[in-house]
Amino acid sequence: MRFSVLLFCMINATLTQADPPVFDLQGHRGCRGLMPENTIPAFLKALDLGVTTLEMDVVISKDKHVVVSHEPYLNAAYSIAPDGNPVGKKEQKSLVIYQMDYADVKRYDVGSKGNTSFPEQQKIKTYKPLLSEVIEQAEAYRKRRNLPNFSYNIEIKSEPSEYNKSQPEPAAFCDLVQAVLKDRIEPDWVVIQSFDFATLKHWKQQADAGKYPNVRLAALVENLHSPEKNLEELGFKPAIYSPHFRLLSQDKIARLHEQGMKVIPWTVNQRDDMKRLKKWGVDGLISDYPDRATNL
């Protein structure tokens, strides 16, 4: 009798216990430490390394294409002009993608020069792709390699001081991104993140109105305000709170979890930091070196 009761309790506990959450390893700009950032080779390499999310940035070209790029210009740190000469620092700010057609942007080589800040980065000739192309190539690669589903964390690179200068205003920006995502990828596999809370507010308003799908929204944070103050400014609780990793403490993570949000910090590149943050209970990490997160 005692055995039967004990067996019943064990089975019942097994059936009711929730599965542990999946740790979300995100490849920052693909895997910037290893391959040219925000390029298709970087995203495919990140998938080979087992990331669960591809993190990327998007800007808008003059002809209204959604381009995968961190800066809204051709960065002198790694860009080579179509004539074969490296882009100079004085020249880079004049090469604003929002003032260039995408065909011209694509002619710049953003991989052969490498990046001195990331000495392990492989040097290969490549270009800034369209968001639509990244999704198509990554999905084809997933099917070809029989990989599990993964998410796309798309940062809308928006700054209020740059509205109508190097970018559209949030409503137009979000509309262009949503048009690319529509019918290409299920909303469950999409995260939209931004430092510009106006962008996140607009996306939520459109989703609440049924005009956009309900994707996960992530609040990017680099200021010294408390999570509570930032959330008050945002006006709603996002699915993900994503601060610079040095802004986190175990207490802050616990407070955010109590409010039902996941905590995924950026950009965590040292294994000791990865271990500490995971021990504190973060739900994932964004890293230039996803290979360093193996068996945390």
FENKALIN-V691811 format. One record per backbone hydrogen bond with DSSP energy under -0.5 kcal/mol. CO is the residue of the C=O (numbers start at 1). NH is the residue of the N-H. If there is no record, write none. Layout:
{{CO NH} {CO NH}}
This chain:
{{1 5} {2 6} {3 7} {4 8} {5 9} {6 10} {7 11} {8 12} {9 13} {10 14} {11 15} {12 16} {13 17} {23 25} {24 26} {24 285} {25 52} {25 53} {26 28} {26 287} {27 30} {27 55} {28 32} {29 31} {29 38} {31 34} {31 35} {34 122} {36 39} {38 129} {39 43} {40 44} {41 45} {42 46} {43 47} {44 48} {45 49} {46 51} {47 50} {52 151} {53 27} {53 55} {54 153} {55 30} {56 155} {57 69} {58 157} {59 67} {61 64} {65 61} {65 67} {66 131} {67 59} {67 69} {72 97} {72 98} {73 75} {75 78} {75 79} {78 113} {79 87} {80 109} {81 84} {85 81} {88 92} {89 93} {91 94} {91 95} {92 74} {92 95} {94 96} {95 74} {96 99} {97 62} {97 100} {100 62} {101 104} {101 105} {102 106} {104 107} {105 108} {108 110} {109 80} {111 124} {115 118} {118 121} {122 124} {126 110} {127 129} {129 68} {130 134} {131 135} {132 136} {133 137} {134 138} {135 139} {136 140} {137 141} {138 142} {139 143} {140 144} {141 145} {142 146} {142 147} {151 54} {151 153} {152 154} {152 191} {153 56} {153 155} {154 156} {154 193} {155 58} {155 157} {156 158} {159 162} {160 163} {162 165} {162 166} {162 167} {167 164} {167 165} {169 173} {170 174} {171 175} {172 176} {173 177} {174 178} {175 179} {176 180} {177 181} {178 182} {181 184} {181 185} {186 189} {187 190} {189 152} {190 216} {191 154} {191 193} {192 218} {193 156} {194 220} {195 197} {196 199} {196 200} {197 201} {198 202} {199 203} {200 204} {201 205} {202 206} {203 207} {204 208} {205 209} {206 211} {206 212} {207 210} {213 215} {216 192} {217 239} {217 240} {218 194} {218 220} {219 242} {221 244} {226 230} {227 231} {228 232} {229 233} {230 234} {231 235} {236 238} {239 262} {240 219} {240 242} {241 243} {241 264} {242 221} {243 266} {244 247} {245 248} {249 253} {250 254} {251 255} {252 256} {253 257} {254 258} {255 259} {256 259} {256 261} {257 260} {262 241} {262 264} {263 283} {263 284} {265 286} {266 245} {267 269} {270 274} {271 275} {272 276} {273 277} {274 278} {275 279} {276 280} {277 281} {277 282} {278 281} {283 24} {284 265} {285 26} {285 287} {286 268} {287 28} {288 33} {289 292} {290 293} {291 294} {293 296}}
